[in-house]
Structure formats: structure tokens, C-alpha cells
Amino acid sequence: MAPCGVDKMITKTEKTLHLKTNRGRKVRVVREHYVRERVPCYSSLCLDGCDNGDKVLPGDLTHYVVPDAGVVVDYQEILELREVQGIIFTQTACQAVQHSKGRRQYNRLRNLLKDPRHDCVLFANEFQEFSYRPREKGESQEKWQTRCVYSAAVWYYNHLAGMMDVVMITEDREAVARYCSLNSGVYVISVRDYLQNFWSGVQAAHELYGSICQSLLEKESEGAEREFTDYLPAQVLEAGIKSGRYIQGTLNVSKHRALTEAWVTTGGLSDKNTELSSEVLVYGNKNRNRAVHGDAVAVELLPKSEWRGKVTALTEGQGEDKNGEDIQSQPVPTGRIVGILQRNWRDYVVTFPPRDSTQSQSRNSQRILTVPWDYRIPKIRISTQQADALQDHRVVVRIDSWESTSLYPNGHSVRVLGRAGELETEIQTILLENCIHVAPFSDAQLREMPVNSPEKPWRVDAAQAAERRDLRESHLVFSIDPAGCEDVDDTLSVRLLAGGKLLELGVHIADVTHFVPEGSLTDLEARARATTYYLADRRYDMLPAVLSADLCSLLGGVDRYAMSVLWELDAQTLAVDKVWYGRTIIRSSYQLHYELAQALLNGEEVQVPELAHLSSHEKDAKLAQLTRALETLTHVARHLRAQRDRGGALELEGVEVRAQLDHDKNITALVPRQPLEIHETVAECMIYANHWVARKIQERFPHQALLRHHPPPRQEFFSQLVDSAKSKGFTIDTRSNKALADSLDQAVDPQDPLLNRLLRMMATQAMSQALYFSTGATSQDHYYHYGLALDRYTHFTSPIRRYADMTVHRLLTAAIDTEKGRRYAKALATNKEVEELAHHINQKNRAAQQAQKLSTELFQCVYFKDKDPHTDQCCVADAVVYAIRDNGVLAFVPQYGLKGPVYLKNREGQVVSAGQDGGCEWQSGSVRRYSDHITTSSATGTTTLALFDHITVGISVQSSRCHADSLHLELVDNMPHRGTEVPQPPSHGRNQLVQEVVRLAEEASQQAQEKAAQRPKMSKQEREFCQSKSPNLYLLLEEIRDLALMDLMDLDSTNSA
């Protein structure tokens, strides 16, 4: 090796690479390779002054472990366990993962190395002069990699002057025999021996090791005969995509016809395929060619003669396919998958088949075809010695491979969730299926939290008081939330200025980022979660409770830090004169709940708790001041809403208020929608603040601001809405949001208020999803928020439960600092980093919405499961037909907020026939579909169901051993429900319904609190996760605010069925 010019610390050598050309020919390439003496070791024991940065391995461990390249490739899951500490990943091993496992697993490894919660580091061994080992002539890749890793282990031991033993782990027996005794202090052992000797108590590691070993043993091909065609080489796929021959997109398997029907969603095809839509049908398992739901694929279009249509009949049972006799729509572009661009395999929850089903398989090898909980995932073959013990259990598995010679993918088990059907097991299944991981907050994270206790109460810091604008004495600040709210992240203020010529409106938001520094462990955890997860019976907070329920909660009568936006408005026109943004100190004077605030506006005699101790004269004066503030606030909010209405803001139908109680009167599901005007007032102020903050950060940081846009929906998605409204004589104009809003306002049937509600639900289903984005990645004409009719929008008002809001708070702080000539403490994220963050948050938000929906469905099934559908009147309800299909209708049940199919033809070919009294029974006959109605004909006559007809349905639970239970709707009577014993919501107004439901919810909550008082022990969730278990009405209402454009019901059941 020769010195390389000026820097004597760098040495030039050569590196030999063995590569393949596009045609598969092997070539030998020799490249220059530079090594140096000083490379960071990332150990706290370093005596050599290495530039190690912040993340270093602790010095109080018994050893450091250096895994061989093969170990990292095959056993990375074990190394990801937090219990396994002191891991040194070599550059050699990481490159092996990148080349053999692909980008997804390599990114997992990179994220592991970045995560300060894991004791692992990356050592650039191939750039360290004394650890680098050139590949010798005739040496295999695997042997060279093992030699490099061992050399790195020896270097570490010597570099740390023998202060730390180093263990190299490898599955190469020859390497163990060769290197085990070469150097004192450097031990070379197998993975099994390592786990047994050093981590014998980490049961998860041993179970994973056994599972992975079995999977590796079974990895050999199933046979010589190919079941699928091989994928095309990557170079061919790339060239074909560029030329337009192949189309790239994401595979979405139909939930209802999982065995035969899947769609490749392209997000807009190239100009070369102008006749195509944004979806390509992939029909049949062979054409799917081993692609799994969620994979990024390349698809080749079939000849037009082989194109197929969408099945337009309802499918009985998700994932079940019939014999091809279903009526189809007009043929649509159809193709076959020719290559995988990116595998998106994740953890899957499976159930072992019944004992008799496994007998047909090889019991010697214990290779079992497990059934995934998600209908869209194919059966997964795993090898296990515990097949009998795991009967009726939910098990987490991972796919390892899917060879072209196998009908099914091969995988291995990771852990057991619990017995199928048990509530906790089903909830954990929902979380895992949506890639939601909510481990307990670690001790290290909790140590970062400020202290607020009776012995050591938290107080405003003098330095902060000097920097912030103090509003405690000058402003009447108050919050308006549901009764009993603990997590108050927004407060309001309003006052007159300049002798009544100006009006100041203030929105004050919890200053979470003051307590959560960027890059801290708490920040990293919040970023990973991205949101608070709400389930029907619990929530998992994004932040520890000391912040979310205490120091960041803007409670009444206590000093709190806030981020404030203050507008000075003309008192007459309400035009904006000036806007101020900044950090403040506030003290909320009143912690109002919605009903109390509304009662004050209505002029009713009510008691305000904060005024109870005052004299009559003082109380009247304070009450008058508060009422004037509420009236002024409502006046401003009406003006703001009218402004947005003129721009085309939409009022869409989301989820109605409904309390679901179990037998002990505890809330099992609460999905509210608050109709009181005061709630709309608060929401309008929050929207206003979000809009103005979006303007501020976008103008200051035009290429790296985090905004939220709502793209206009595609016109073809409005077809059901337009056709349904037309059947009732209404015209829906969908050319713009303004035209749509006006059309929906006019589509009112005085005889049936539900009609307008259903039309708004259909409009909601047609909407695209609102998404976060980086301003540097999108042109300004795409910033528009279609639903809110705003040119710029972001999320600023809920940093306690949304990481996007925390990011926006930091951007706003940076904008304020730069305006004042101060340098922001930390460099801002680049456009690429913001876009990656936006993509991550969007994914987590979708997961949170889906988990919330599935948990609600779970508790709905729990509610009905113990009820006899034939005798219990709770199982009979009124329903409204909102869509026609070939063999039935889709119906909405207002009483329970349910939507689902109602079959008029069963598998035996029988049809529903209604008698003169409306009662229905199954008879031989036929069914015929029309655009706005469907008829069945039998020996007893003809039965007709039309759009928006009210019918009576029976509700029962369809149990499933391997999948989630589901609700089944059956036609009982073709007339509206006439029962008087069923607890129906009052027909004379939504407000009374809401008040009744909230009353029931409050009674249930009070009873739950009394019951908890008798049992002071904390729940398992509170004990393990430091999180709340009972649902919080305020937070659920806040969630509805953000989901105003999201119908949480299953869109796939409508669009695919």
C-alpha cells in the first residue's frame, strides 16, 4: 500500500469486486479503496480520542458482541431485541444485508442503528486500516466476510486495551473452530451458545432462534415443478417501465374476493396508456404470481380479449370466492404481475388450522399451513414443533421467502399473542395488523420528564417568564371541552381593544415542544408513534401522562406555557388588521364544558364552578363578562364559517354520536358527533389558527414547511352519489366543492331527514384523503384543502396527540426566531426529511383510523354476541337502503351506526320473499337488479326494494375461528321497523339524541369511576404502559374534528362489493 498524497492518515489500496452484467455474465472489477487509521469506535471506554458523537456503547456491560454477516442477514430479528445489548454491526455485515435482503430490511437495520434506545453501533471496518482485509484469490464471499468481521472484533479488543471482552457470533462451524482460540479476549461462538450463555433469561430470543432455524432448514425448494413463472430481471423491469410496456403500482387485494381479485393501484398511468384508469385488475392466483397485498409490483397488461370486469354481486363472507358465475361490469384493464419492485412484508397474525386439517400435512416435519387473520394474505407455511399446543391461538409470523416452486410462502413464528376470541388477544391483533407498536414508555424516557408533585410542584421558570408574553393578567382565557376533560390542549380568548374599534381573538395551544426537545428519547418515541391511538375501550398516548394529562394540559387556574396566535380584527367588518405569533404564559380562568357554555349562550340559569365561592354581586359581574366573551366568540366563528362557505367548504356526514354500554354500564364504544353550536364555534377557531399558522410557516420556509392538503376527488367516485340522488329527483353538481356543497344543501326530503344524511355519507366516501406534505415537494397549486376551502392548511392545535403539530410548532418557533434575528437552536429539516416525515405520519394516521374502526367493530360484535337474534329486540332495527347490488342491497342502520350488505339471494339460489304483512322468508325464485331498485320473484309474488327505502333488519354475529367476527344483517320485513320496545333515538331532533347519549355516557363514566374507587389498583394497561384505559370523550370529539372528511366505515365493502 502506498501513501495517498497530502493526508498521511489516508492510505490507498485496491478492492476486488465480483459483479454480474445485465446479461448475467460475471466480471471482476478492481477499484481504488481508501483506508485510514482513525475511524470512530463508538465506545465509552475509548482511550484514543475517537470522534464518537452522541451515541456510544456503555462501558458497564460484560462484553461487546460482533455478529457475523450471515448472522445479521438471518437473525436480525434477535439483534433487534432491546434486551440484547452492546452490539457492533460491521460495515461488512450491513452491506451483506443490503445485497441479500433488499432495501426494506436494510432500512430496518439503519433505523435500528440510529435509534438511541438500542445499544448498537456501526463500525466502518472496511475503512479502518488495521481491520480491513482484502479478499484473497479463490476465497468465497462468505469466508471473506467472516474473516473481515473477526478482524474487526480483534481490532476492537486491542483498541479498547483489553478493557472489554468481545464475542463474535457466527453459524459457520469452521469459523468457530478456526478462530475460537486465536486471540485471548476475543471469543467466537455460535448463536445458540451465545444466547444460552449470555441471555438465557430472554425467552423471546430463544423462541425466535428456534423458529428461524426451522424456517432455514425448510427453505429448500418444494419440488422441481414450478407453480409460478419467474420474475423478470430488475434491469428488464426498469427498461419496460420506462418504455410503458410494464406498469408499476401497489397491489391491493380485494377483501371480499381475496382468492381471485386484486388491483394494482398506479396513482396515474403514463401518457402511453391514456385509455387506462388508475387501476389494473389482476385476476386469479397465477396472474398474481406470489405478490402479497401491499407489495410494489410491475404488471403487464393482457390482450384486451382477456380483460375482465368487476364483480358487482355481494360476496357472502369476506375472502370467499364463488365459481365464477358472478355478474361482471364492463371489462377493465387486466394484467399479470411480472416482477416485484419492493416487498412490503410485515408481521402477520395467523391461526393454526383445526387438528384434523393438519393431519393431511407432514406431521414429521411439522410444516403447517397457517391461516392469516387478514383475508387478503395467503396462507403461510411455517415449521414448528408446537402445532398441537398452538391450536386456537393467534400467532405472529413473518414471511421469509416465496419460491416459484411453492404454492404458498414460507415463514417462521415470532411469538404467541394469546387464545383466539379473547378480548385482549383480539385487540392486540388489531394493533399488530396495523403495524402499531406501543411498548411501555421506558425509564430513560420517563427520566426526561419534568417533575410535578406535591413535594416538588412545577413552577414557571424565571428565564421563560422573561422571554414569553405574559397573558395571565391581561386576557380572559378559557377552555371549552366535554365534561371531565383532562387533556386540554387548546384555550381561547377574546377582548375589545382601542375603545371598541378592534377585537382581539386569541387561540392558545399547549407548548409541548418546550418540554420535548427535538431528538430526545421522548421525541423519538412520539415521532415513531406519530399520533395517539384511540380504541373503543382505551387509548395509547403519544406522550407520557405527566405531559399529556398534566403539564401540557391547559387546566383551569394553573400557569401553563402556550403557543399563541392573536388576531386584531376590525370590530365591525372582522377584517384582519394584525396577527401576532409567539410563546406565552397563560392561566385559564374557566374550564367550561360544551353543555355549560351552550347554556350560557342560551341565557339559561346555570352554575359555573369557578364562580361558586364569590359573592352574588361579583358572581353576576364575572358571569356577564364570560357570557359576553362567548357571544363575541360565537359571532366571530359564524363570520369565519360564512367566509369558508362562500369559498365552497363542505359539511359532510361523519360518524354520529352513539354510546355503546356493556352489561355493567361501562362504555365499550363511544363514537360521538357534537351538534351544539358552541362546538362548531371552537372548531372554527381551531381551523382559523391552523390556516394562519400554515400561511406563516409556508411564507417563511417555502421549501420545507409541513402542510396538509385535501386533493379534489376524482369525478368517477361521485357516480353512486349522483345516481342515488337522481333517483329521488335531486341533481348533484360535483364540478367544484362549492357546487357540491350547494347541491347537498338542496337535496332535502322533509319526509325523510335520513336521505340528506346518506347523501352526505356518499359524498364523504367519494373524498380523497387529506395528507401531510412538504411544501418543497409539491407545487403551490396543490396546497389547496378541498373540504375546508382553504388555500393553505396545517395542523397546529393538537400537539399533545399529533406529532405533525409538534413539527409545526417547531417550524413556527423557527419562523419567529428568524424574524427577530435570532438563530434557531437546531438546523431545520430539509425538504426531503420533511417529506419522509409526512409520509410516515400519513401511514400512521391511516393505521390509527383503521385500528379505531376495527376496534369499534370488535366491540359491536361483543355487544351483539350474547344476544339471541330471534328473541332479543335489540337485534332488530330500522335500516335504510343506500346502494343496489346484483344479489342484494347495502343498508345503513342509524340506531347503531352500522353499514353492511343485506342479501336477497343465498348460496342455495333461494330469494327473499315478503308476505302481505311484510314478513320475509326464503323461497325458490329469481332476483333482478335495476338502476334504483331490485326485485325478487317467487311463487308468492314479487318483492321490491328501492334506494332509500326503510326496511327492518335483524342483526347477528358471524363468528370466525381464524378471522375477526363480523355483523350480519338479514331482511326481516320490507317495511320500516315498527317495534316499540327497541330503544330508538328520538325522532324529533338530533340535539335531544345527543344530550341523551351524552347523559348515558356520563352516567356510565360516573359508575365506572365509583367502581374504580372501590378497586384502587391500576389496570394492566395503566400499570404497564402508563396510559389511560377508559375512553376520553374530549379526545374522541377532537378526533372527529380531524376526521370530518373521513367516513370510518369500510369503503372497500362499498366499492368492491
LOBATOR-545809 format. One record per residue (C-alpha): x, y, z; residue in one letter. Coordinates in steps of 0.5 Angstrom, whole numbers, plus 500, padded with zeros to 3 digits. Layout:
REM residues N
XYZA ...
REM end
This chain:
REM residues 1057
500500500M 503507498A 501513502P 496518498C 499525497G 498530502V 494527508D 499521511K 493519515M 489516509I 492510505T 490508498K 489500497T 485496492E 479493493K 476487488T 469486487L 466481483H 460483479L 454481474K 453485468T 446486466N 446479462R 448475468G 456475466R 461475472K 466480471V 472482476R 473489478V 479492481V 477499485R 481504489E 480503496H 482508502Y 483506509V 485511515R 488510522E 483514525R 475511525V 470512531P 470506535C 463509539Y 465506545S 465510552S 471506554L 475509548C 482512551L 484514544D 480520543G 476518537C 471523535D 465518537N 459523537G 453522542D 451515541K 456510544V 456504547L 456504555P 462501559G 459498564D 457491560L 460485561T 462484553H 461487547Y 458483541V 460483534V 455479529P 458475523D 455478516A 451471516G 448472523V 446479521V 443477515V 439471518D 438473525Y 437481525Q 430480529E 434477535I 439483535L 433488535E 431486542L 433491547R 435486552E 441484547V 446490549Q 453492546G 452490539I 457492534I 455492527F 460492522T 460495515Q 461489512T 455485515A 451491514C 453491506Q 451484506A 444485509V 443491503Q 445486498H 442480500S 436482504K 434488500G 432496502R 427494507R 431490511Q 437494510Y 433501512N 430497519R 438496520L 439503519R 434505523N 436501529L 443504529L 440511529K 435509535D 439512541P 434507545R 438501543H 445499545D 448498538C 453502533V 456501526L 464500526F 466502519A 471496519N 473497511E 476504512F 480502518Q 487501516E 488495521F 482492521S 481492513Y 482485510R 483485502P 479479499R 484473497E 484470491K 480464491G 476466497E 469465498S 465472499Q 462468506E 469466508K 472473507W 466477510Q 467472516T 475474516R 473481516C 468481522V 473477526Y 479482524S 474488527A 473484533A 480483535V 481491533W 476493538Y 479489543Y 486492542N 483499541H 480498548L 486496551A 483489553G 478493558M 472490555M 472482552D 469482545V 465476543V 464474535M 458470534I 457466527T 454460525E 460458521D 462452525R 469452521E 470459523A 468457531V 474452530A 479456527R 478463531Y 476461538C 483460541S 487465536L 486471541N 485472548S 479476550G 476475543V 471469543Y 468466537V 462462539I 455460535S 449464536V 446458540R 451458545D 451466546Y 444466547L 445460552Q 451463556N 449471556F 442472555W 439465558S 433469561G 431473555V 426468553Q 424472546A 431471544A 431463545H 424463541E 426467535L 432463535Y 429456534G 423459530S 428462525I 433456525C 427451523Q 425456517S 432456515L 432448515L 426448511E 428454506K 430449500E 425448494S 419445495E 420441489G 422442482A 416443478E 414451478R 408453481E 409461478F 413464473T 420467475D 420475476Y 424479470L 431481472P 431488475A 434491469Q 429489464V 423491469L 426498469E 427499462A 420496461G 417501466I 421507462K 418505456S 411504458G 411496457R 410495464Y 406499469I 409500477Q 404500483G 402498489T 398491490L 391492493N 388485494V 380485495S 378484502K 372480499H 374476494R 382475496A 383469492L 381472485T 381479485E 387484486A 388491484W 395495482V 394502484T 398506480T 397513482G 396515475G 399512469L 403514464S 401518457D 403512454K 397509457N 391514456T 386510456E 387506462L 385508469S 389509475S 388501477E 389495473V 386488475L 390482477V 385476477Y 387470479G 393467484N 397465478K 397472475N 398475482R 405471482N 407471489R 406478490A 403480497V 398485499H 402492499G 408490495D 410495490A 410491483V 411491476A 405489472V 404487464E 397488461L 394482458L 391483451P 384486451K 381480449S 383477456E 380483460W 375482466R 370486469G 369488476K 364483480V 358487482T 355482487A 355482494L 360476497T 358472503E 364472508G 370476507Q 375473503G 370468500E 370467492D 365463488K 365459482N 366465477G 358466476E 358473479D 355478474I 361483472Q 362490470S 364492463Q 372489462P 377494465V 385494464P 387487467T 394484467G 399480470R 405481475I 412480472V 416483478G 417485485I 420492486L 419492493Q 417487498R 413490504N 412484508W 411486515R 409482522D 402478520Y 398475526V 396468524V 391462527T 393455527F 388450523P 384445526P 387439529R 384435523D 386440518S 393439520T 393431519Q 394432512S 400435512Q 407432514S 407431522R 414429522N 417436519S 411440523Q 410444517R 403447518I 399452513L 397457518T 391462516V 392469517P 387474520W 387479514D 383475509Y 388479504R 394475506I 395468503P 396462508K 403462511I 407455511R 411455518I 415450521S 414449529T 414443534Q 408446538Q 403446533A 398442537D 400447543A 398453539L 391450537Q 386456537D 392461539H 393468535R 401467533V 405473530V 409470524V 414473519R 415471511I 422469510D 421467502S 416465497W 420461491E 417460485S 416452486T 411453492S 404455492L 405458499Y 410463502P 415460508N 415464514G 417463522H 413464528S 415470532V 411470539R 404468541V 399473542L 394469546G 388465545R 383467539A 377470541G 379473548E 379481548L 386483550E 388478544T 384481539E 386488541I 393486540Q 392483534T 388489531I 394494533L 399489530L 396488524E 396496523N 403496525C 402500531I 407498537H 406502543V 411499548A 411502555P 415509556F 422507558S 425509565D 430513560A 424517557Q 421518564L 427521567R 427526562E 420529564M 419535569P 417533576V 411536579N 409533585S 406536592P 413536595E 416539589K 411543585P 413545578W 413553577R 414558571V 422559570D 424566571A 428565565A 422563561Q 418569564A 423574561A 422571554E 415570554R 409575553R 405574560D 398574559L 396572566R 393578568E 391582561S 387576558H 381573560L 383566558V 378560558F 377553555S 371549552I 371542553D 367536555P 365535562A 371532566G 376533561C 384532563E 387533557D 386541555V 391543549D 387549547D 384555550T 381561547L 381569549S 377575546V 377582548R 376589545L 382594544L 382601542A 376603545G 372598542G 374599535K 378593535L 377586537L 383581539E 382574538L 387569541G 388562541V 393559546H 396552545I 400548550A 407549549D 409541548V 416543545T 418546551H 418540555F 420535549V 427538546P 428535539E 432529538G 431527546S 428520547L 421522548T 421526542D 424520538L 418516541E 413521540A 416521532R 415514532A 408513534R 406520531A 399520534T 395518540T 392511538Y 384511540Y 381505541L 374503543A 376502551D 383505551R 388510548R 395509548Y 398516549D 404519544M 407523550L 408520557P 402522562A 406527566V 406532560L 399530556S 395530563A 399535567D 404540565L 402541558C 394541559S 392548560L 388546566L 384552570G 387556575G 394554574V 400557570D 402554563R 406555557Y 403556551A 404558544M 399563542S 396567536V 393573537L 389577531W 387584532E 380585528L 376591526D 370590531A 365592525Q 368588519T 372583523L 378584517A 385582520V 389588522D 395585525K 397578527V 402576533W 405569534Y 409567540G 410564546R 406566552T 405564559I 397564561I 393562566R 386559564S 380563568S 375558566Y 375550565Q 368550561L 364544558H 360544552Y 353544555E 355549560L 358554555A 352553551Q 347554556A 351561558L 350563551L 342561551N 341565557G 340560562E 341560569E 347555571V 352555576Q 360556574V 364552579P 370557579E 365563581L 362559587A 366562592H 364569590L 359574593S 353575589S 355582586H 362579584E 359573581K 354577577D 359581574A 364576572K 358572569L 356577565A 364578563Q 364571561L 358571557T 360577553R 366573551A 362567549L 357571545E 363575542T 367569540L 361566537T 360572533H 367571530V 366564529A 360565525R 363570521H 369565519L 365560517R 361564513A 367566509Q 369559508R 362557506D 363562501R 369559498G 366552498G 367549505A 364542505L 359540511E 360532510L 357527514E 362523519G 360519525V 354520529E 354521537V 353514540R 354511547A 355503547Q 355500554L 356493557D 352490562H 356494568D 354500564K 361502562N 363505556I 365500551T 365504545A 363512544L 363515537V 361522538P 359528534R 357534538Q 352538534P 352544539L 354551536E 359552541I 363546539H 363549532E 365555535T 371552538V 372548532A 372554527E 377558531C 382552531M 381552524I 383559523Y 389558527A 391552523N 390556517H 394562519W 400558522V 400555515A 401561512R 406564517K 411558516I 410557509Q 412564507E 418564512R 420557510F 417556503P 421549501H 421546508Q 414547511A 410541514L 403543511L 396539510R 392539503H 386535501H 386534494P 380534490P 376528489P 376524482R 370525479Q 368518477E 368517485F 362521485F 358516481S 354513486Q 352520490L 350523483V 346517481D 343516488S 340523489A 338523482K 333517484S 330522488K 329528484G 336531486F 341534482T 348534485I 353538482D 360536483T 364541479R 367544485S 367544492N 362550492K 357547487A 358540491L 356544498A 350548495D 347541492S 348538498L 344543502D 338543497Q 338535497A 333535503V 327531504D 322534509P 319527510Q 326523511D 332527514P 336521513L 336522506L 341528506N 345525512R 346519507L 348523501L 353527505R 356520507M 356518500M 360525499A 365523504T 366516501Q 368520495A 373524498M 380523497S 384523504Q 387529507A 395528507L 401532510Y 406534505F 413538505S 412545501T 418544497G 416537494A 409540492T 407546487S 403551490Q 397550486D 397543490H 397546497Y 389547497Y 385544502H 378542498Y 374540504G 376546508L 376551502A 383554504L 389555500D 394553506R 392549512Y 396545517T 396542524H 398547530F 392546535T 393539538S 401538540P 399533545I 396528541R 399529534R 407529532Y 405534526A 403539531D 410539534M 413539528T 409545526V 410549533H 418548532R 417551525L 413557528L 418558533T 424558528A 420563524A 419567530I 426567532D 429569525T 424575524E 427577531K 434576528G 436570533R 439564530R 434558531Y 437553536A 437547531K 438546524A 431546520L 430539517A 431539509T 425538504N 427531504K 427530511E 420533512V 417529506E 420523509E 417525516L 410527512A 410520509H 411517516H 406521519I 401519514N 402512514Q 401512522K 395516521N 392511517R 394506521A 390509527A 384511523Q 384503521Q 385501528A 380505531Q 375503526K 376495527L 376496535S 369499534T 367493530E 370489535L 366492541F 360492537Q 360484536C 362484543V 355488544Y 351483540F 355476541K 351475547D 344477545K 339472541D 338475535P 331471535H 328474541T 332480543D 329486541Q 336490541C 338486535C 332488531V 333495528A 331500522D 335501516A 336505510V 338502503V 343506500Y 346502495A 344497490I 348490488R 346484484D 344480489N 342485495G 343492498V 347496502L 344498508A 345503514F 343502521V 342509524P 341507531Q 348503532Y 351507526G 352500522L 353499515K 353493511G 350488506P 343485506V 343479502Y 337478498L 339471495K 343466498N 348461496R 343456495E 339460490G 333462494Q 331469495V 328473500V 320474499S 316479503A 309477505G 303481506Q 305483513D 312485510G 315479514G 320475510C 322468508E 327465504W 324461498Q 326459491S 326464486G 330470482S 333477483V 333482478R 337489479R 335496476Y 339502477S 335505483D 331498486H 332491486I 326486486T 326478488T 320474485S 318467488S 311463488A 308468493T 310474489G 314480488T 318484493T 322491491T 327495495L 329501492A 334506494L 333510501F 327505503D 327504510H 327496512I 327492518T 334488519V 336483524G 343484527I 347478529S 354476529V 358471524Q 364468528S 370466525S 375462528R 381465524C 379472523H 375477526A 368476528D 363481524S 356483524L 351480519H 344484517L 338480515E 332483512L 326481517V 321486514D 321490508N 317496512M 320501517P 321498524H 315498528R 318496534G 316500541T 321496545E 327497542V 331504545P 330508539Q 333515538P 328521539P 325522532S 324530534H 331532534G 339531534R 340535539N 336531544Q 339525542L 346528543V 344530550Q 341523552E 347520549V 352524553V 348523559R 348516559L 356516557A 357521564E 352516568E 357510565A 363514567S 361516574Q 359509575Q 366507572A 369512577Q 366509583E 367502581K 375504580A 375508587A 373501590Q 378498587R 384503587P 389498584K 391501577M 389497571S 394493567K 395498561Q 396503566E 401499570R 405497564E 404503559F 403509564C 397510559Q 390511560S 385506559K 378509559S 376513553P 376520554N 370524551L 374530549Y 380527546L 374523541L 371529540L 378532538E 379526533E 372527530I 374534528R 380532524D 376526521L 371531519A 372528512L 374521513M 368516514D 371511518L 366506515M 369500511D 370504504L 372497501D 366494502S 362499498T 367500493N 369493492S 362489494A 
REM end
